[in-house]
Amino acid sequence: MRLADRVGAQCYPLPTPVVIETAEAKALLQAQRPFQTIRGLVSAARVAFVGVGGVGWNEPLHKDGFVTDEELAALLEHQAVGEICGWAFDAEGRLIRSPLSERLGAVPLSLLPERSSVAVACGRAKVPAIAAALRGRLSAGLITDEATAHALLAA
């Protein structure tokens, strides 16, 4: 949202939780008009900017309470290193399928514009996640800072 504000772009926050309690509740929420509107906008977008986060005990997905200790442990057992919109992926950038992914509130990454999805991320702690997202072609580009770029190249 801060990037959209800075460049004068439109931004549409997703009207669902990151993780929904049950698959049934997810289906109910995603059937609602606000979610369908966002899904249509994502499908029609020419470019999408997405954040990349790490997956770990001190990372926002867990620290901010979006996933439980047990859910995080399961992601780590599947070798998760990063996430985009809650969709976890491994060091090769392969999406991880788990019971948690069946309850994610975000639109599927497959709906993002294939060649025009740009990751926005920085910080040394995010280097493994950013590198994996780029390796797996989960993003066609990256907006970052100079220090993170140097760390990525060194990795």
Backbone hydrogen bonds, N-H to C=O, Kabsch-Sander energy under -0.5 kcal/mol:
donor,donor_aa,acceptor,acceptor_aa,energy
5,D,1,M,-2.4
6,R,2,R,-2.3
7,V,3,L,-2.1
8,G,4,A,-1.1
9,A,4,A,-2.0
16,T,14,L,-0.9
20,I,103,R,-3.2
26,K,22,T,-2.0
27,A,23,A,-2.3
28,L,24,E,-2.1
29,L,25,A,-2.7
30,Q,26,K,-2.9
31,A,27,A,-0.8
31,A,28,L,-0.6
32,Q,29,L,-1.2
36,Q,32,Q,-2.2
37,T,33,R,-2.5
38,I,34,P,-1.9
39,R,35,F,-2.9
40,G,36,Q,-2.2
41,L,37,T,-2.2
42,V,38,I,-2.7
43,S,39,R,-2.3
44,A,40,G,-1.6
45,A,41,L,-0.9
45,A,42,V,-0.7
48,A,116,S,-2.4
50,V,48,A,-0.5
50,V,118,V,-2.5
52,V,120,V,-0.8
53,G,83,E,-2.8
55,V,81,V,-1.1
56,G,54,G,-0.5
59,E,56,G,-1.4
62,H,59,E,-1.3
63,K,59,E,-3.1
64,D,60,P,-2.5
65,G,62,H,-1.9
66,F,61,L,-1.0
67,V,61,L,-1.4
72,L,68,T,-2.5
73,A,69,D,-2.6
74,A,70,E,-2.1
75,L,71,E,-2.1
76,L,72,L,-2.7
77,E,73,A,-2.1
78,H,74,A,-1.4
79,Q,76,L,-1.7
80,A,75,L,-2.3
81,V,89,F,-2.8
82,G,89,F,-1.7
83,E,53,G,-2.4
84,I,87,W,-1.7
87,W,84,I,-2.2
88,A,86,G,-0.8
89,F,82,G,-2.4
90,D,94,R,-2.0
93,G,90,D,-2.2
96,I,88,A,-2.7
97,R,95,L,-0.6
98,S,96,I,-0.5
102,E,98,S,-0.9
102,E,99,P,-0.5
103,R,100,L,-2.2
104,L,101,S,-0.8
105,G,18,V,-2.9
106,A,18,V,-0.5
111,L,108,P,-2.0
112,L,109,L,-1.5
116,S,113,P,-0.9
118,V,48,A,-3.3
118,V,116,S,-0.6
119,A,141,G,-2.5
120,V,50,V,-2.6
121,A,143,I,-2.0
126,K,123,G,-1.4
127,V,124,R,-1.4
130,I,126,K,-3.0
131,A,127,V,-2.9
132,A,128,P,-2.1
133,A,129,A,-2.4
134,L,130,I,-2.4
135,R,131,A,-2.8
136,G,132,A,-2.6
137,R,134,L,-1.3
138,L,133,A,-2.8
139,S,133,A,-0.7
140,A,117,S,-3.2
141,G,117,S,-1.0
143,I,119,A,-2.8
144,T,142,L,-0.5
149,A,145,D,-2.2
150,H,146,E,-2.4
151,A,147,A,-2.1
152,L,148,T,-2.6
153,L,149,A,-2.3
154,A,150,H,-2.2
155,A,151,A,-1.6
